[in-house]
């Protein structure tokens, strides 16, 4: 059955980036001849941060937006189309200073849009990107994954859930400065054990 994988890299590093290596290995594991892969490298092609003009355009109803406002939302719309098209999302996210890289936060800000990827109801917010599987591939120098000082993992899980993506698997190569290659090997084994 044909499916689409969105592969997002957010590491500022290219050479030797653990999240890049592991997320690519995961994409290869999950792919077959019928798989379409959408690749977005926000670590090397940073996204803009939100501006007052962007926020104003976002809060203006679609039918009332000016051409300038539509243009301001073009990249955001493109990123959302990628998310909507994907059955599976592979996120390569290093932990920088206990949290996600600024590039990844910029991506979140551009794709988390009311009436597009979530909506407010009388019972609270409801995510609109249901039925998708996400893999969060993490790496850290010293932060233990899932610990009280890991603000990246719960943040990504929460945001994805907010958008309707509840099925999230974390593959972590953490504390690499202390443990070295053993955590990379463990993460690779976790990837190898996944069903394609």
PASEBA-1860 file (N, C-alpha, C; in nm, 3 decimals):
! residues 196
1> XXXXXXXX> 0.084/-0.119/0.000/0.000/0.000/0.000/0.088/0.125/0.000 ~ 0.063/0.217/-0.090/0.144/0.339/-0.101/0.121/0.426/0.021 ~ 0.229/0.484/0.069/0.217/0.579/0.178/0.321/0.688/0.162 ~ 0.307/0.792/0.243/0.396/0.907/0.236/0.460/0.930/0.373 ~ 0.592/0.948/0.371/0.667/0.979/0.492/0.718/1.122/0.481 ~ 0.693/1.201/0.585/0.756/1.332/0.597/0.876/1.317/0.688 ~ 0.994/1.346/0.634/1.120/1.336/0.709/1.172/1.477/0.735 ~ 1.173/1.515/0.862/1.214/1.649/0.901/1.344/1.642/0.981
9> XXXXXXXX> 1.448/1.709/0.935/1.574/1.720/1.008/1.586/1.860/1.065 ~ 1.626/1.870/1.193/1.638/2.003/1.255/1.775/2.029/1.317 ~ 1.868/1.936/1.301/2.002/1.957/1.357/2.077/2.063/1.279 ~ 2.147/2.148/1.352/2.232/2.249/1.288/2.355/2.184/1.225 ~ 2.388/2.065/1.270/2.504/1.992/1.218/2.464/1.907/1.098 ~ 2.557/1.891/1.005/2.537/1.795/0.898/2.632/1.678/0.918 ~ 2.759/1.705/0.926/2.859/1.601/0.943/2.853/1.546/1.085 ~ 2.824/1.418/1.096/2.826/1.353/1.227/2.701/1.373/1.311
17> XXXXXXXX> 2.597/1.431/1.256/2.473/1.451/1.332/2.405/1.318/1.359 ~ 2.389/1.285/1.485/2.328/1.157/1.523/2.181/1.152/1.481 ~ 2.109/1.262/1.499/1.967/1.260/1.461/1.951/1.246/1.310 ~ 2.040/1.305/1.234/2.033/1.290/1.088/2.058/1.144/1.047 ~ 2.161/1.084/1.106/2.197/0.946/1.072/2.084/0.851/1.111 ~ 2.035/0.865/1.235/1.932/0.772/1.283/1.797/0.794/1.214 ~ 1.760/0.919/1.191/1.630/0.943/1.126/1.633/0.895/0.981 ~ 1.746/0.908/0.912/1.758/0.856/0.776/1.749/0.704/0.777
25> XXXXXXXX> 1.814/0.641/0.873/1.806/0.495/0.884/1.661/0.452/0.908 ~ 1.590/0.526/0.991/1.450/0.495/1.019/1.364/0.510/0.894 ~ 1.385/0.618/0.820/1.308/0.638/0.696/1.333/0.522/0.599 ~ 1.457/0.479/0.588/1.489/0.366/0.501/1.419/0.239/0.549 ~ 1.413/0.219/0.681/1.349/0.100/0.738/1.199/0.101/0.710 ~ 1.138/0.217/0.715/0.994/0.228/0.699/0.949/0.234/0.552 ~ 1.043/0.250/0.461/1.010/0.272/0.320/1.008/0.142/0.240 ~ 0.931/0.146/0.135/0.937/0.040/0.034/0.922/0.107/-0.103
33> XXXXXXXX> 0.907/0.027/-0.206/0.903/0.081/-0.342/0.786/0.175/-0.366 ~ 0.680/0.161/-0.286/0.561/0.245/-0.304/0.557/0.367/-0.214 ~ 0.664/0.391/-0.139/0.665/0.501/-0.042/0.713/0.630/-0.108 ~ 0.637/0.736/-0.086/0.680/0.870/-0.126/0.742/0.936/-0.003 ~ 0.857/1.002/-0.023/0.925/1.066/0.089/0.932/1.216/0.064 ~ 0.876/1.291/0.157/0.888/1.436/0.156/0.998/1.471/0.255 ~ 1.101/1.542/0.211/1.212/1.574/0.300/1.218/1.723/0.321 ~ 1.232/1.761/0.446/1.242/1.903/0.482/1.357/1.918/0.580
41> XXXXXXXX> 1.461/1.989/0.540/1.579/2.011/0.625/1.575/2.152/0.680 ~ 1.518/2.167/0.799/1.507/2.300/0.858/1.632/2.338/0.937 ~ 1.722/2.242/0.956/1.848/2.274/1.022/1.941/2.350/0.930 ~ 1.937/2.316/0.801/2.022/2.382/0.702/1.950/2.492/0.625 ~ 1.819/2.486/0.622/1.738/2.590/0.557/1.639/2.643/0.661 ~ 1.689/2.729/0.751/1.606/2.772/0.864/1.477/2.841/0.820 ~ 1.376/2.822/0.900/1.247/2.884/0.876/1.241/3.019/0.946 ~ 1.160/3.110/0.895/1.147/3.241/0.961/1.067/3.229/1.091
49> XXXXXXXX> 1.095/3.318/1.183/1.014/3.324/1.304/0.890/3.409/1.275 ~ 0.791/3.395/1.359/0.666/3.467/1.338/0.685/3.618/1.354 ~ 0.613/3.693/1.274/0.616/3.838/1.279/0.476/3.890/1.305 ~ 0.467/4.018/1.333/0.334/4.078/1.354/0.249/4.065/1.228 ~ 0.309/4.083/1.111/0.235/4.070/0.985/0.181/3.928/0.968 ~ 0.263/3.827/1.002/0.221/3.687/0.990/0.103/3.660/1.084 ~ 0.116/3.706/1.209/0.010/3.683/1.307/-0.119/3.750/1.261 ~ -0.107/3.872/1.211/-0.226/3.943/1.161/-0.292/3.869/1.046
57> XXXXXXXX> -0.210/3.817/0.955/-0.264/3.741/0.842/-0.332/3.613/0.890 ~ -0.270/3.547/0.985/-0.326/3.422/1.037/-0.461/3.444/1.104 ~ -0.477/3.553/1.174/-0.602/3.579/1.245/-0.710/3.642/1.157 ~ -0.674/3.676/1.035/-0.773/3.729/0.941/-0.841/3.613/0.870 ~ -0.973/3.611/0.865/-1.041/3.502/0.792/-0.991/3.492/0.649 ~ -0.982/3.371/0.600/-0.924/3.346/0.468/-0.985/3.433/0.359 ~ -1.117/3.443/0.361/-1.184/3.519/0.255/-1.160/3.669/0.264 ~ -1.112/3.717/0.380/-1.088/3.860/0.398/-0.941/3.898/0.384
65> XXXXXXXX> -0.854/3.800/0.362/-0.711/3.829/0.353/-0.676/3.903/0.225 ~ -0.583/3.994/0.239/-0.530/4.065/0.123/-0.429/3.976/0.052 ~ -0.391/4.009/-0.071/-0.285/3.932/-0.137/-0.155/3.930/-0.056 ~ -0.123/4.039/0.010/-0.001/4.043/0.094/-0.014/3.946/0.211 ~ -0.133/3.938/0.271/-0.154/3.845/0.382/-0.147/3.700/0.335 ~ -0.205/3.673/0.219/-0.195/3.537/0.164/-0.049/3.501/0.140 ~ 0.028/3.595/0.089/0.170/3.571/0.064/0.245/3.544/0.193 ~ 0.207/3.614/0.300/0.273/3.596/0.430/0.255/3.455/0.484
73> XXXXXXXX> 0.146/3.389/0.445/0.115/3.255/0.496/0.153/3.143/0.399 ~ 0.215/3.178/0.287/0.246/3.079/0.184/0.332/2.965/0.236 ~ 0.441/2.996/0.305/0.530/2.892/0.357/0.458/2.807/0.460 ~ 0.385/2.870/0.549/0.308/2.797/0.650/0.210/2.701/0.582 ~ 0.140/2.749/0.482/0.046/2.663/0.408/0.118/2.544/0.345 ~ 0.237/2.567/0.290/0.315/2.461/0.227/0.356/2.355/0.329 ~ 0.401/2.399/0.446/0.441/2.306/0.552/0.323/2.223/0.601 ~ 0.208/2.287/0.610/0.087/2.215/0.654/0.043/2.113/0.550
81> XXXXXXXX> 0.053/2.146/0.422/0.021/2.051/0.315/0.109/1.927/0.327 ~ 0.239/1.947/0.357/0.329/1.833/0.376/0.283/1.745/0.492 ~ 0.245/1.808/0.602/0.196/1.732/0.718/0.068/1.657/0.685 ~ -0.023/1.724/0.618/-0.150/1.661/0.582/-0.129/1.542/0.489 ~ -0.031/1.553/0.399/-0.006/1.447/0.301/0.060/1.324/0.363 ~ 0.129/1.343/0.475/0.208/1.235/0.533/0.123/1.140/0.616 ~ 0.147/1.010/0.596/0.091/0.908/0.683/0.181/0.889/0.805 ~ 0.312/0.903/0.782/0.414/0.883/0.884/0.504/1.004/0.887
89> XXXXXXXX> 0.540/1.047/1.007/0.626/1.164/1.025/0.748/1.122/1.105 ~ 0.866/1.147/1.050/0.992/1.117/1.117/1.061/1.248/1.148 ~ 1.077/1.276/1.277/1.134/1.402/1.322/1.272/1.378/1.384 ~ 1.375/1.430/1.321/1.510/1.425/1.378/1.533/1.551/1.460 ~ 1.538/1.535/1.593/1.542/1.652/1.682/1.651/1.635/1.788 ~ 1.761/1.709/1.777/1.859/1.707/1.885/1.808/1.791/2.003 ~ 1.855/1.759/2.121/1.822/1.840/2.238/1.932/1.943/2.254 ~ 1.896/2.069/2.244/1.988/2.180/2.266/1.946/2.252/2.394
97> XXXXXXXX> 2.036/2.257/2.490/2.007/2.331/2.614/1.873/2.290/2.675 ~ 1.852/2.159/2.683/1.736/2.097/2.748/1.607/2.103/2.666 ~ 1.607/2.164/2.550/1.485/2.177/2.470/1.512/2.152/2.324 ~ 1.414/2.188/2.241/1.425/2.167/2.096/1.505/2.281/2.033 ~ 1.566/2.257/1.918/1.635/2.366/1.847/1.537/2.476/1.805 ~ 1.588/2.596/1.792/1.505/2.709/1.748/1.442/2.680/1.612 ~ 1.515/2.610/1.525/1.461/2.577/1.392/1.336/2.491/1.404 ~ 1.336/2.398/1.499/1.219/2.311/1.517/1.103/2.390/1.577
105> XXXXXXXX> 1.132/2.478/1.671/1.026/2.561/1.729/0.964/2.649/1.621 ~ 1.044/2.701/1.529/0.990/2.782/1.419/0.895/2.699/1.333 ~ 0.931/2.572/1.308/0.843/2.484/1.231/0.710/2.464/1.303 ~ 0.717/2.437/1.433/0.594/2.420/1.513/0.507/2.545/1.501 ~ 0.567/2.662/1.517/0.489/2.786/1.511/0.420/2.804/1.376 ~ 0.483/2.756/1.271/0.426/2.772/1.137/0.319/2.668/1.104 ~ 0.324/2.551/1.169/0.225/2.447/1.136/0.110/2.439/1.236 ~ 0.126/2.496/1.354/0.018/2.492/1.454/-0.073/2.613/1.432
113> XXXXXXXX> -0.173/2.593/1.348/-0.263/2.703/1.311/-0.408/2.665/1.333 ~ -0.476/2.749/1.409/-0.620/2.729/1.432/-0.693/2.727/1.299 ~ -0.790/2.637/1.288/-0.874/2.616/1.171/-0.801/2.542/1.059 ~ -0.671/2.516/1.076/-0.595/2.442/0.975/-0.548/2.307/1.032 ~ -0.479/2.311/1.145/-0.428/2.186/1.205/-0.491/2.158/1.341 ~ -0.564/2.252/1.396/-0.643/2.229/1.516/-0.758/2.328/1.516 ~ -0.858/2.300/1.598/-0.970/2.393/1.609/-1.016/2.398/1.755 ~ -1.071/2.511/1.792/-1.126/2.526/1.926/-1.274/2.489/1.923
121> XXXXXXXX> -1.315/2.412/2.024/-1.456/2.373/2.037/-1.502/2.408/2.178 ~ -1.630/2.384/2.203/-1.683/2.409/2.337/-1.615/2.321/2.442 ~ -1.561/2.208/2.399/-1.493/2.117/2.491/-1.341/2.135/2.490 ~ -1.293/2.237/2.422/-1.149/2.261/2.417/-1.093/2.238/2.278 ~ -0.960/2.247/2.264/-0.899/2.231/2.133/-0.904/2.087/2.084 ~ -0.919/2.071/1.952/-0.922/1.940/1.888/-0.824/1.941/1.772 ~ -0.732/1.844/1.771/-0.636/1.833/1.662/-0.702/1.781/1.536 ~ -0.658/1.831/1.422/-0.719/1.795/1.293/-0.632/1.699/1.211
129> XXXXXXXX> -0.514/1.663/1.263/-0.423/1.575/1.188/-0.426/1.434/1.245 ~ -0.542/1.377/1.250/-0.560/1.245/1.311/-0.516/1.132/1.218 ~ -0.490/1.015/1.278/-0.460/0.896/1.200/-0.319/0.889/1.147 ~ -0.228/0.965/1.204/-0.089/0.965/1.158/0.001/0.902/1.264 ~ 0.112/0.846/1.221/0.212/0.788/1.309/0.335/0.878/1.305 ~ 0.389/0.910/1.423/0.508/0.994/1.430/0.619/0.921/1.505 ~ 0.740/0.944/1.460/0.860/0.896/1.528/0.945/1.017/1.564 ~ 0.980/1.028/1.689/1.067/1.135/1.737/1.204/1.075/1.761
137> XXXXXXXX> 1.301/1.112/1.678/1.437/1.062/1.690/1.518/1.170/1.759 ~ 1.556/1.142/1.885/1.624/1.240/1.969/1.770/1.203/1.990 ~ 1.852/1.305/2.010/1.990/1.283/2.055/2.025/1.397/2.150 ~ 2.105/1.363/2.251/2.150/1.467/2.345/2.292/1.439/2.390 ~ 2.358/1.543/2.429/2.494/1.527/2.481/2.493/1.481/2.626 ~ 2.408/1.542/2.708/2.407/1.508/2.849/2.270/1.491/2.910 ~ 2.167/1.538/2.842/2.031/1.532/2.897/1.974/1.391/2.884 ~ 1.934/1.329/2.996/1.871/1.198/2.987/1.729/1.212/2.929
145> XXXXXXXX> 1.699/1.132/2.827/1.567/1.135/2.766/1.461/1.094/2.867 ~ 1.354/1.173/2.875/1.245/1.143/2.967/1.269/1.187/3.110 ~ 1.381/1.252/3.135/1.410/1.297/3.271/1.343/1.431/3.298 ~ 1.354/1.477/3.423/1.292/1.604/3.459/1.359/1.724/3.393 ~ 1.478/1.704/3.335/1.543/1.815/3.265/1.532/1.802/3.113 ~ 1.459/1.702/3.067/1.432/1.687/2.924/1.300/1.759/2.894 ~ 1.311/1.879/2.840/1.192/1.956/2.804/1.154/1.937/2.658 ~ 1.239/1.867/2.583/1.212/1.845/2.441/1.107/1.736/2.419
153> XXXXXXXX> 1.127/1.620/2.479/1.036/1.507/2.455/0.892/1.538/2.493 ~ 0.866/1.585/2.616/0.725/1.613/2.649/0.666/1.726/2.565 ~ 0.749/1.823/2.528/0.701/1.933/2.445/0.656/1.882/2.308 ~ 0.741/1.801/2.243/0.707/1.749/2.110/0.585/1.659/2.118 ~ 0.580/1.571/2.218/0.462/1.485/2.235/0.335/1.568/2.252 ~ 0.344/1.673/2.336/0.227/1.756/2.362/0.181/1.828/2.236 ~ 0.274/1.889/2.164/0.237/1.964/2.043/0.178/1.870/1.938 ~ 0.241/1.755/1.917/0.186/1.660/1.819/0.047/1.617/1.860
161> XXXXXXXX> 0.028/1.587/1.989/-0.104/1.549/2.037/-0.205/1.660/2.019 ~ -0.163/1.783/2.042/-0.249/1.899/2.023/-0.297/1.909/1.879 ~ -0.211/1.866/1.786/-0.246/1.868/1.644/-0.323/1.743/1.601 ~ -0.342/1.648/1.694/-0.418/1.528/1.665/-0.333/1.404/1.642 ~ -0.200/1.417/1.652/-0.109/1.305/1.629/-0.075/1.242/1.764 ~ -0.146/1.137/1.799/-0.132/1.075/1.931/-0.032/0.959/1.933 ~ -0.012/0.895/1.819/0.073/0.777/1.811/0.218/0.821/1.786 ~ 0.295/0.833/1.894/0.431/0.885/1.885/0.528/0.785/1.949
169> XXXXXXXX> 0.627/0.741/1.873/0.733/0.655/1.925/0.861/0.738/1.936 ~ 0.925/0.730/2.052/1.050/0.802/2.075/1.167/0.705/2.061 ~ 1.263/0.744/1.980/1.388/0.669/1.965/1.499/0.764/2.009 ~ 1.561/0.733/2.122/1.655/0.828/2.182/1.797/0.774/2.189 ~ 1.889/0.857/2.145/2.032/0.833/2.167/2.076/0.948/2.257 ~ 2.059/0.929/2.387/2.079/1.039/2.481/2.210/1.024/2.560 ~ 2.250/1.132/2.623/2.369/1.136/2.708/2.494/1.087/2.634 ~ 2.508/1.128/2.509/2.618/1.077/2.427/2.755/1.118/2.477
177> XXXXXXXX> 2.761/1.232/2.547/2.890/1.276/2.601/2.936/1.184/2.713 ~ 2.841/1.118/2.778/2.875/1.030/2.889/2.881/0.884/2.846 ~ 2.794/0.845/2.753/2.781/0.702/2.719/2.844/0.665/2.586 ~ 2.871/0.765/2.503/2.932/0.737/2.373/2.842/0.658/2.280 ~ 2.903/0.569/2.205/2.832/0.500/2.099/2.731/0.396/2.145 ~ 2.732/0.360/2.273/2.640/0.255/2.318/2.494/0.297/2.301 ~ 2.463/0.425/2.325/2.325/0.472/2.309/2.286/0.479/2.161 ~ 2.382/0.511/2.075/2.355/0.510/1.931/2.323/0.368/1.886
185> XXXXXXXX> 2.401/0.272/1.936/2.379/0.132/1.903/2.242/0.086/1.952 ~ 2.203/0.127/2.072/2.071/0.092/2.126/1.959/0.148/2.038 ~ 1.976/0.272/1.994/1.874/0.336/1.908/1.866/0.264/1.774 ~ 1.981/0.225/1.719/1.981/0.151/1.593/1.910/0.017/1.607 ~ 1.931/-0.050/1.721/1.862/-0.177/1.746/1.711/-0.156/1.755 ~ 1.671/-0.046/1.816/1.527/-0.016/1.825/1.468/0.005/1.686 ~ 1.541/0.074/1.600/1.497/0.094/1.462/1.491/-0.040/1.388 ~ 1.594/-0.121/1.404/1.599/-0.251/1.335/1.483/-0.342/1.376
193> XXXX> 1.436/-0.324/1.500/1.330/-0.410/1.551/1.191/-0.368/1.503 ~ 1.180/-0.251/1.443/1.050/-0.203/1.396/1.005/-0.281/1.275 ~ 0.876/-0.303/1.268/0.819/-0.366/1.148/0.813/-0.262/1.037 ~ 0.850/-0.300/0.918/0.848/-0.206/0.805/0.705/-0.178/0.762
END
